[in-house]
């Protein structure tokens, strides 16, 4: 065995012994699979670790290449060493000095499916670009699943909307390009009614959300609300929602008649109580006190029942003439008797001495006119005085 063969075998031995130790110190964390929308962009999360400490970014060189050929670079700081198809479409996000090797690819082509791997190189000094250490993480590569059409937004909402009550609809879409977040728009609603949220949902995946709050009316029943997602590269997708508005339960047809009936009953009861109290008060007033109205009404009622209508004045005259006509001739009539309640003014008993019928005017009124004290009935005795023989 010659000297050269011995040296080669010694080198292979060192590589077999040292490489596992070196590999354990240099590690990379790269997502294995990602969805990539054609014409849009994709961001590949990547981080690495190394045994060196405090390495400045100026001494580190990051490289992304095809897993099958290290010379086919899709990213390098010297753009002349990058494949022409990827020039201007790739860049590193973050800083290598912070162990960040995240890659962004824009204007994704249908053939950019990979797999792509990361390689790190350490320069001797900042001025001396000769390589001291380098390592390719060929076991941590990413493969893209190409999407020719964008994913549709997902709507999360209650099943039924209630009239005149807030109704919340959440529109969300998953993507792999956080540097160019999809823009979500609504077919209705204003800026005050929309809230936008962007969050990370997994390793390499992000979610954009738009929360719409509306107050549906009765006219909005069976109307549509559409959420549209516009991705980087001008591709769009939409998801419609049909609103089913439940009318607010209205009990006015029961409440109004009930209130009306109750109100009428209350008013009637108040009036009844008022009238009863007033009636009782009036009865108490009539029954109390001397010479009250109740007593006067009682006496008047008894008088009406006991007394009948008296004879008229003409009847009285006919009665008196009948009495005189039945007396014998030559007798005198005693007119000294005065009916009750009549006031005679200084008249003596008179006798008929002559058979003549003097005129009432021939005698003084003071002797012939008698006046009723009550002013109701009176009798003129001059009309019934007869003189002479009958």
TORTORMI-399725 format. One record per residue (C-alpha): residue number from 1; residue in three letters; x, y, z. Coordinates in steps of 0.05 Angstrom, whole numbers, plus 5000, padded with zeros to 4 digits. Example, Ala and Ser with C-alpha at 12.3 -4.5 7.8 and 13.67 -1.06 7.14 Angstrom:
2
+-----+---------+------+-------+------+
: num : residuo : east : north :   up :
+-----+---------+------+-------+------+
:   1 :     ALA : 5246 :  4910 : 5156 :
:   2 :     SER : 5273 :  4979 : 5143 :
+-----+---------+------+-------+------+
This chain:
390
+-----+---------+------+-------+------+
: num : residuo : east : north :   up :
+-----+---------+------+-------+------+
:   1 :     UNK : 5000 :  5000 : 5000 :
:   2 :     UNK : 5031 :  5065 : 4978 :
:   3 :     UNK : 5033 :  5130 : 5016 :
:   4 :     UNK : 4976 :  5164 : 4978 :
:   5 :     UNK : 4929 :  5106 : 4992 :
:   6 :     UNK : 4945 :  5109 : 5065 :
:   7 :     UNK : 4930 :  5184 : 5067 :
:   8 :     UNK : 4864 :  5174 : 5032 :
:   9 :     UNK : 4843 :  5121 : 5080 :
:  10 :     UNK : 4863 :  5164 : 5139 :
:  11 :     UNK : 4822 :  5222 : 5111 :
:  12 :     UNK : 4760 :  5178 : 5103 :
:  13 :     UNK : 4769 :  5155 : 5175 :
:  14 :     UNK : 4772 :  5226 : 5201 :
:  15 :     UNK : 4711 :  5244 : 5160 :
:  16 :     UNK : 4673 :  5184 : 5188 :
:  17 :     UNK : 4692 :  5203 : 5259 :
:  18 :     UNK : 4688 :  5279 : 5257 :
:  19 :     UNK : 4628 :  5288 : 5211 :
:  20 :     UNK : 4575 :  5261 : 5260 :
:  21 :     UNK : 4601 :  5306 : 5314 :
:  22 :     UNK : 4602 :  5365 : 5267 :
:  23 :     UNK : 4533 :  5348 : 5241 :
:  24 :     UNK : 4506 :  5348 : 5312 :
:  25 :     UNK : 4531 :  5419 : 5322 :
:  26 :     UNK : 4506 :  5448 : 5256 :
:  27 :     UNK : 4431 :  5440 : 5251 :
:  28 :     UNK : 4376 :  5472 : 5210 :
:  29 :     UNK : 4301 :  5475 : 5222 :
:  30 :     UNK : 4264 :  5480 : 5156 :
:  31 :     UNK : 4190 :  5467 : 5142 :
:  32 :     UNK : 4182 :  5404 : 5100 :
:  33 :     UNK : 4121 :  5420 : 5059 :
:  34 :     UNK : 4084 :  5484 : 5041 :
:  35 :     UNK : 4027 :  5506 : 4996 :
:  36 :     UNK : 4049 :  5556 : 4944 :
:  37 :     UNK : 3999 :  5596 : 4903 :
:  38 :     UNK : 4022 :  5607 : 4832 :
:  39 :     UNK : 4034 :  5681 : 4815 :
:  40 :     UNK : 4034 :  5697 : 4890 :
:  41 :     UNK : 4091 :  5690 : 4939 :
:  42 :     UNK : 4114 :  5639 : 4991 :
:  43 :     UNK : 4156 :  5647 : 5053 :
:  44 :     UNK : 4197 :  5587 : 5078 :
:  45 :     UNK : 4212 :  5591 : 5153 :
:  46 :     UNK : 4283 :  5570 : 5168 :
:  47 :     UNK : 4330 :  5574 : 5228 :
:  48 :     UNK : 4397 :  5542 : 5242 :
:  49 :     UNK : 4447 :  5532 : 5298 :
:  50 :     UNK : 4523 :  5524 : 5299 :
:  51 :     UNK : 4580 :  5512 : 5349 :
:  52 :     UNK : 4610 :  5581 : 5337 :
:  53 :     UNK : 4591 :  5639 : 5380 :
:  54 :     UNK : 4575 :  5711 : 5362 :
:  55 :     UNK : 4584 :  5703 : 5288 :
:  56 :     UNK : 4570 :  5769 : 5251 :
:  57 :     UNK : 4526 :  5769 : 5190 :
:  58 :     UNK : 4584 :  5797 : 5149 :
:  59 :     UNK : 4623 :  5731 : 5158 :
:  60 :     UNK : 4565 :  5686 : 5140 :
:  61 :     UNK : 4540 :  5667 : 5071 :
:  62 :     UNK : 4472 :  5637 : 5062 :
:  63 :     UNK : 4455 :  5595 : 5002 :
:  64 :     UNK : 4391 :  5562 : 4977 :
:  65 :     UNK : 4399 :  5509 : 4923 :
:  66 :     UNK : 4366 :  5449 : 4892 :
:  67 :     UNK : 4374 :  5387 : 4934 :
:  68 :     UNK : 4398 :  5348 : 4874 :
:  69 :     UNK : 4453 :  5398 : 4854 :
:  70 :     UNK : 4488 :  5447 : 4900 :
:  71 :     UNK : 4511 :  5488 : 4841 :
:  72 :     UNK : 4439 :  5504 : 4821 :
:  73 :     UNK : 4428 :  5562 : 4868 :
:  74 :     UNK : 4362 :  5597 : 4874 :
:  75 :     UNK : 4390 :  5647 : 4924 :
:  76 :     UNK : 4459 :  5676 : 4937 :
:  77 :     UNK : 4484 :  5745 : 4955 :
:  78 :     UNK : 4523 :  5745 : 4890 :
:  79 :     UNK : 4464 :  5748 : 4841 :
:  80 :     UNK : 4508 :  5727 : 4783 :
:  81 :     UNK : 4514 :  5657 : 4813 :
:  82 :     UNK : 4437 :  5650 : 4818 :
:  83 :     UNK : 4397 :  5613 : 4765 :
:  84 :     UNK : 4369 :  5662 : 4715 :
:  85 :     UNK : 4299 :  5638 : 4727 :
:  86 :     UNK : 4303 :  5659 : 4801 :
:  87 :     UNK : 4340 :  5724 : 4795 :
:  88 :     UNK : 4303 :  5780 : 4829 :
:  89 :     UNK : 4250 :  5733 : 4857 :
:  90 :     UNK : 4286 :  5708 : 4920 :
:  91 :     UNK : 4313 :  5740 : 4983 :
:  92 :     UNK : 4330 :  5724 : 5055 :
:  93 :     UNK : 4285 :  5751 : 5110 :
:  94 :     UNK : 4319 :  5768 : 5176 :
:  95 :     UNK : 4393 :  5764 : 5191 :
:  96 :     UNK : 4441 :  5705 : 5188 :
:  97 :     UNK : 4476 :  5732 : 5249 :
:  98 :     UNK : 4411 :  5718 : 5287 :
:  99 :     UNK : 4409 :  5647 : 5259 :
: 100 :     UNK : 4351 :  5665 : 5214 :
: 101 :     UNK : 4353 :  5635 : 5144 :
: 102 :     UNK : 4280 :  5647 : 5123 :
: 103 :     UNK : 4271 :  5650 : 5047 :
: 104 :     UNK : 4219 :  5688 : 5007 :
: 105 :     UNK : 4201 :  5671 : 4935 :
: 106 :     UNK : 4157 :  5720 : 4897 :
: 107 :     UNK : 4119 :  5711 : 4832 :
: 108 :     UNK : 4116 :  5637 : 4843 :
: 109 :     UNK : 4121 :  5595 : 4779 :
: 110 :     UNK : 4087 :  5529 : 4768 :
: 111 :     UNK : 4155 :  5494 : 4765 :
: 112 :     UNK : 4182 :  5523 : 4830 :
: 113 :     UNK : 4164 :  5461 : 4868 :
: 114 :     UNK : 4234 :  5443 : 4895 :
: 115 :     UNK : 4258 :  5411 : 4938 :
: 116 :     UNK : 4304 :  5467 : 4961 :
: 117 :     UNK : 4357 :  5462 : 5015 :
: 118 :     UNK : 4397 :  5512 : 5056 :
: 119 :     UNK : 4473 :  5516 : 5060 :
: 120 :     UNK : 4516 :  5559 : 5106 :
: 121 :     UNK : 4587 :  5583 : 5094 :
: 122 :     UNK : 4633 :  5617 : 5143 :
: 123 :     UNK : 4686 :  5666 : 5116 :
: 124 :     UNK : 4754 :  5671 : 5148 :
: 125 :     UNK : 4747 :  5745 : 5163 :
: 126 :     UNK : 4703 :  5802 : 5141 :
: 127 :     UNK : 4755 :  5824 : 5091 :
: 128 :     UNK : 4780 :  5755 : 5072 :
: 129 :     UNK : 4722 :  5720 : 5038 :
: 130 :     UNK : 4757 :  5652 : 5034 :
: 131 :     UNK : 4714 :  5598 : 5066 :
: 132 :     UNK : 4734 :  5567 : 5131 :
: 133 :     UNK : 4672 :  5525 : 5146 :
: 134 :     UNK : 4611 :  5506 : 5105 :
: 135 :     UNK : 4554 :  5458 : 5114 :
: 136 :     UNK : 4493 :  5438 : 5073 :
: 137 :     UNK : 4429 :  5416 : 5109 :
: 138 :     UNK : 4409 :  5367 : 5055 :
: 139 :     UNK : 4364 :  5330 : 5103 :
: 140 :     UNK : 4323 :  5392 : 5118 :
: 141 :     UNK : 4293 :  5414 : 5052 :
: 142 :     UNK : 4226 :  5443 : 5032 :
: 143 :     UNK : 4179 :  5419 : 4978 :
: 144 :     UNK : 4122 :  5461 : 4951 :
: 145 :     UNK : 4052 :  5438 : 4933 :
: 146 :     UNK : 4033 :  5484 : 4876 :
: 147 :     UNK : 3963 :  5516 : 4878 :
: 148 :     UNK : 3938 :  5541 : 4810 :
: 149 :     UNK : 3876 :  5572 : 4843 :
: 150 :     UNK : 3871 :  5609 : 4909 :
: 151 :     UNK : 3835 :  5578 : 4968 :
: 152 :     UNK : 3765 :  5603 : 4982 :
: 153 :     UNK : 3752 :  5643 : 5046 :
: 154 :     UNK : 3717 :  5608 : 5103 :
: 155 :     UNK : 3658 :  5641 : 5136 :
: 156 :     UNK : 3642 :  5630 : 5209 :
: 157 :     UNK : 3575 :  5657 : 5233 :
: 158 :     UNK : 3512 :  5640 : 5273 :
: 159 :     UNK : 3461 :  5600 : 5235 :
: 160 :     UNK : 3405 :  5651 : 5241 :
: 161 :     UNK : 3407 :  5727 : 5247 :
: 162 :     UNK : 3357 :  5762 : 5292 :
: 163 :     UNK : 3326 :  5827 : 5269 :
: 164 :     UNK : 3355 :  5891 : 5300 :
: 165 :     UNK : 3409 :  5852 : 5338 :
: 166 :     UNK : 3485 :  5851 : 5323 :
: 167 :     UNK : 3505 :  5795 : 5276 :
: 168 :     UNK : 3579 :  5776 : 5271 :
: 169 :     UNK : 3609 :  5743 : 5210 :
: 170 :     UNK : 3682 :  5721 : 5209 :
: 171 :     UNK : 3717 :  5713 : 5142 :
: 172 :     UNK : 3784 :  5677 : 5143 :
: 173 :     UNK : 3834 :  5651 : 5092 :
: 174 :     UNK : 3898 :  5611 : 5101 :
: 175 :     UNK : 3961 :  5631 : 5063 :
: 176 :     UNK : 4037 :  5621 : 5062 :
: 177 :     UNK : 4059 :  5692 : 5046 :
: 178 :     UNK : 4058 :  5736 : 5109 :
: 179 :     UNK : 4097 :  5791 : 5073 :
: 180 :     UNK : 4038 :  5802 : 5026 :
: 181 :     UNK : 3976 :  5788 : 5067 :
: 182 :     UNK : 3912 :  5774 : 5027 :
: 183 :     UNK : 3863 :  5832 : 5027 :
: 184 :     UNK : 3793 :  5814 : 5051 :
: 185 :     UNK : 3733 :  5856 : 5029 :
: 186 :     UNK : 3658 :  5853 : 5041 :
: 187 :     UNK : 3599 :  5866 : 4995 :
: 188 :     UNK : 3569 :  5909 : 5050 :
: 189 :     UNK : 3591 :  5944 : 5114 :
: 190 :     UNK : 3635 :  6004 : 5130 :
: 191 :     UNK : 3704 :  6011 : 5161 :
: 192 :     UNK : 3674 :  6020 : 5230 :
: 193 :     UNK : 3639 :  5953 : 5225 :
: 194 :     UNK : 3701 :  5913 : 5203 :
: 195 :     UNK : 3759 :  5888 : 5244 :
: 196 :     UNK : 3821 :  5856 : 5212 :
: 197 :     UNK : 3865 :  5804 : 5246 :
: 198 :     UNK : 3928 :  5769 : 5222 :
: 199 :     UNK : 3958 :  5711 : 5261 :
: 200 :     UNK : 4004 :  5652 : 5254 :
: 201 :     UNK : 3968 :  5584 : 5255 :
: 202 :     UNK : 4026 :  5536 : 5243 :
: 203 :     UNK : 4097 :  5528 : 5220 :
: 204 :     UNK : 4096 :  5564 : 5153 :
: 205 :     UNK : 4021 :  5579 : 5152 :
: 206 :     UNK : 3984 :  5643 : 5169 :
: 207 :     UNK : 3912 :  5664 : 5173 :
: 208 :     UNK : 3880 :  5730 : 5153 :
: 209 :     UNK : 3814 :  5747 : 5185 :
: 210 :     UNK : 3762 :  5800 : 5174 :
: 211 :     UNK : 3705 :  5807 : 5225 :
: 212 :     UNK : 3642 :  5841 : 5202 :
: 213 :     UNK : 3588 :  5864 : 5250 :
: 214 :     UNK : 3521 :  5883 : 5221 :
: 215 :     UNK : 3451 :  5897 : 5248 :
: 216 :     UNK : 3403 :  5861 : 5200 :
: 217 :     UNK : 3334 :  5889 : 5185 :
: 218 :     UNK : 3272 :  5853 : 5163 :
: 219 :     UNK : 3287 :  5871 : 5090 :
: 220 :     UNK : 3355 :  5835 : 5095 :
: 221 :     UNK : 3322 :  5767 : 5099 :
: 222 :     UNK : 3348 :  5721 : 5044 :
: 223 :     UNK : 3398 :  5774 : 5022 :
: 224 :     UNK : 3471 :  5756 : 5008 :
: 225 :     UNK : 3536 :  5779 : 5041 :
: 226 :     UNK : 3600 :  5762 : 5003 :
: 227 :     UNK : 3671 :  5760 : 5028 :
: 228 :     UNK : 3726 :  5766 : 4975 :
: 229 :     UNK : 3800 :  5750 : 4985 :
: 230 :     UNK : 3851 :  5783 : 4939 :
: 231 :     UNK : 3920 :  5750 : 4940 :
: 232 :     UNK : 3987 :  5776 : 4918 :
: 233 :     UNK : 3989 :  5769 : 4843 :
: 234 :     UNK : 3917 :  5794 : 4834 :
: 235 :     UNK : 3884 :  5726 : 4842 :
: 236 :     UNK : 3817 :  5728 : 4879 :
: 237 :     UNK : 3766 :  5682 : 4910 :
: 238 :     UNK : 3698 :  5694 : 4942 :
: 239 :     UNK : 3649 :  5660 : 4988 :
: 240 :     UNK : 3577 :  5683 : 4993 :
: 241 :     UNK : 3530 :  5679 : 5053 :
: 242 :     UNK : 3454 :  5680 : 5051 :
: 243 :     UNK : 3424 :  5716 : 5111 :
: 244 :     UNK : 3364 :  5685 : 5145 :
: 245 :     UNK : 3335 :  5740 : 5189 :
: 246 :     UNK : 3289 :  5719 : 5245 :
: 247 :     UNK : 3238 :  5772 : 5262 :
: 248 :     UNK : 3238 :  5798 : 5332 :
: 249 :     UNK : 3181 :  5769 : 5373 :
: 250 :     UNK : 3127 :  5822 : 5380 :
: 251 :     UNK : 3073 :  5817 : 5433 :
: 252 :     UNK : 3039 :  5883 : 5418 :
: 253 :     UNK : 2977 :  5847 : 5393 :
: 254 :     UNK : 2970 :  5818 : 5462 :
: 255 :     UNK : 2997 :  5873 : 5505 :
: 256 :     UNK : 2957 :  5931 : 5476 :
: 257 :     UNK : 2887 :  5899 : 5484 :
: 258 :     UNK : 2905 :  5874 : 5554 :
: 259 :     UNK : 2929 :  5942 : 5576 :
: 260 :     UNK : 2866 :  5974 : 5547 :
: 261 :     UNK : 2820 :  5926 : 5584 :
: 262 :     UNK : 2858 :  5934 : 5649 :
: 263 :     UNK : 2858 :  6009 : 5642 :
: 264 :     UNK : 2783 :  6012 : 5629 :
: 265 :     UNK : 2769 :  5967 : 5688 :
: 266 :     UNK : 2812 :  6010 : 5734 :
: 267 :     UNK : 2778 :  6074 : 5711 :
: 268 :     UNK : 2709 :  6043 : 5720 :
: 269 :     UNK : 2727 :  6018 : 5789 :
: 270 :     UNK : 2753 :  6086 : 5810 :
: 271 :     UNK : 2689 :  6120 : 5785 :
: 272 :     UNK : 2646 :  6069 : 5822 :
: 273 :     UNK : 2684 :  6079 : 5887 :
: 274 :     UNK : 2679 :  6155 : 5879 :
: 275 :     UNK : 2604 :  6152 : 5866 :
: 276 :     UNK : 2591 :  6105 : 5925 :
: 277 :     UNK : 2630 :  6150 : 5972 :
: 278 :     UNK : 2594 :  6211 : 5947 :
: 279 :     UNK : 2526 :  6177 : 5954 :
: 280 :     UNK : 2541 :  6154 : 6025 :
: 281 :     UNK : 2564 :  6224 : 6043 :
: 282 :     UNK : 2499 :  6254 : 6016 :
: 283 :     UNK : 2456 :  6203 : 6054 :
: 284 :     UNK : 2494 :  6220 : 6117 :
: 285 :     UNK : 2481 :  6295 : 6106 :
: 286 :     UNK : 2407 :  6283 : 6095 :
: 287 :     UNK : 2399 :  6240 : 6156 :
: 288 :     UNK : 2436 :  6286 : 6203 :
: 289 :     UNK : 2412 :  6353 : 6231 :
: 290 :     UNK : 2343 :  6384 : 6252 :
: 291 :     UNK : 2298 :  6407 : 6195 :
: 292 :     UNK : 2341 :  6373 : 6144 :
: 293 :     UNK : 2321 :  6360 : 6073 :
: 294 :     UNK : 2306 :  6288 : 6089 :
: 295 :     UNK : 2255 :  6310 : 6142 :
: 296 :     UNK : 2223 :  6360 : 6096 :
: 297 :     UNK : 2217 :  6308 : 6041 :
: 298 :     UNK : 2186 :  6259 : 6090 :
: 299 :     UNK : 2134 :  6310 : 6113 :
: 300 :     UNK : 2118 :  6330 : 6042 :
: 301 :     UNK : 2108 :  6257 : 6023 :
: 302 :     UNK : 2060 :  6246 : 6082 :
: 303 :     UNK : 2020 :  6309 : 6065 :
: 304 :     UNK : 2011 :  6288 : 5994 :
: 305 :     UNK : 1986 :  6219 : 6015 :
: 306 :     UNK : 1937 :  6246 : 6068 :
: 307 :     UNK : 1908 :  6308 : 6033 :
: 308 :     UNK : 1866 :  6305 : 5971 :
: 309 :     UNK : 1850 :  6362 : 5923 :
: 310 :     UNK : 1801 :  6414 : 5955 :
: 311 :     UNK : 1737 :  6440 : 5923 :
: 312 :     UNK : 1742 :  6495 : 5873 :
: 313 :     UNK : 1715 :  6565 : 5884 :
: 314 :     UNK : 1656 :  6555 : 5837 :
: 315 :     UNK : 1637 :  6491 : 5874 :
: 316 :     UNK : 1637 :  6529 : 5940 :
: 317 :     UNK : 1590 :  6582 : 5911 :
: 318 :     UNK : 1541 :  6531 : 5885 :
: 319 :     UNK : 1540 :  6496 : 5952 :
: 320 :     UNK : 1524 :  6561 : 5988 :
: 321 :     UNK : 1467 :  6580 : 5940 :
: 322 :     UNK : 1438 :  6511 : 5947 :
: 323 :     UNK : 1435 :  6519 : 6022 :
: 324 :     UNK : 1401 :  6587 : 6018 :
: 325 :     UNK : 1350 :  6565 : 5966 :
: 326 :     UNK : 1325 :  6509 : 6011 :
: 327 :     UNK : 1310 :  6555 : 6071 :
: 328 :     UNK : 1238 :  6580 : 6083 :
: 329 :     UNK : 1218 :  6651 : 6064 :
: 330 :     UNK : 1227 :  6703 : 6119 :
: 331 :     UNK : 1284 :  6667 : 6152 :
: 332 :     UNK : 1349 :  6702 : 6160 :
: 333 :     UNK : 1416 :  6675 : 6144 :
: 334 :     UNK : 1469 :  6678 : 6195 :
: 335 :     UNK : 1534 :  6693 : 6161 :
: 336 :     UNK : 1573 :  6703 : 6224 :
: 337 :     UNK : 1608 :  6637 : 6215 :
: 338 :     UNK : 1675 :  6647 : 6183 :
: 339 :     UNK : 1713 :  6590 : 6152 :
: 340 :     UNK : 1777 :  6568 : 6184 :
: 341 :     UNK : 1840 :  6605 : 6166 :
: 342 :     UNK : 1799 :  6667 : 6143 :
: 343 :     UNK : 1812 :  6734 : 6175 :
: 344 :     UNK : 1748 :  6777 : 6184 :
: 345 :     UNK : 1759 :  6851 : 6191 :
: 346 :     UNK : 1711 :  6880 : 6248 :
: 347 :     UNK : 1646 :  6855 : 6220 :
: 348 :     UNK : 1585 :  6840 : 6264 :
: 349 :     UNK : 1532 :  6788 : 6252 :
: 350 :     UNK : 1488 :  6809 : 6195 :
: 351 :     UNK : 1415 :  6789 : 6182 :
: 352 :     UNK : 1375 :  6791 : 6118 :
: 353 :     UNK : 1317 :  6842 : 6128 :
: 354 :     UNK : 1296 :  6855 : 6056 :
: 355 :     UNK : 1283 :  6812 : 5996 :
: 356 :     UNK : 1333 :  6843 : 5951 :
: 357 :     UNK : 1401 :  6826 : 5920 :
: 358 :     UNK : 1446 :  6884 : 5933 :
: 359 :     UNK : 1508 :  6894 : 5892 :
: 360 :     UNK : 1572 :  6875 : 5925 :
: 361 :     UNK : 1596 :  6946 : 5914 :
: 362 :     UNK : 1542 :  6972 : 5962 :
: 363 :     UNK : 1579 :  6945 : 6023 :
: 364 :     UNK : 1649 :  6962 : 6047 :
: 365 :     UNK : 1704 :  6915 : 6028 :
: 366 :     UNK : 1726 :  6915 : 6100 :
: 367 :     UNK : 1662 :  6877 : 6118 :
: 368 :     UNK : 1653 :  6834 : 6057 :
: 369 :     UNK : 1726 :  6814 : 6036 :
: 370 :     UNK : 1761 :  6761 : 6076 :
: 371 :     UNK : 1832 :  6740 : 6061 :
: 372 :     UNK : 1865 :  6672 : 6067 :
: 373 :     UNK : 1925 :  6675 : 6112 :
: 374 :     UNK : 1962 :  6625 : 6069 :
: 375 :     UNK : 1946 :  6664 : 6005 :
: 376 :     UNK : 1920 :  6602 : 5970 :
: 377 :     UNK : 1842 :  6603 : 5977 :
: 378 :     UNK : 1795 :  6660 : 5993 :
: 379 :     UNK : 1720 :  6672 : 5995 :
: 380 :     UNK : 1683 :  6738 : 5982 :
: 381 :     UNK : 1624 :  6738 : 6030 :
: 382 :     UNK : 1593 :  6795 : 5991 :
: 383 :     UNK : 1577 :  6747 : 5936 :
: 384 :     UNK : 1537 :  6702 : 5981 :
: 385 :     UNK : 1500 :  6753 : 6026 :
: 386 :     UNK : 1426 :  6754 : 6011 :
: 387 :     UNK : 1377 :  6803 : 6040 :
: 388 :     UNK : 1302 :  6801 : 6044 :
: 389 :     UNK : 1254 :  6745 : 6037 :
: 390 :     UNK : 1272 :  6687 : 5992 :
+-----+---------+------+-------+------+
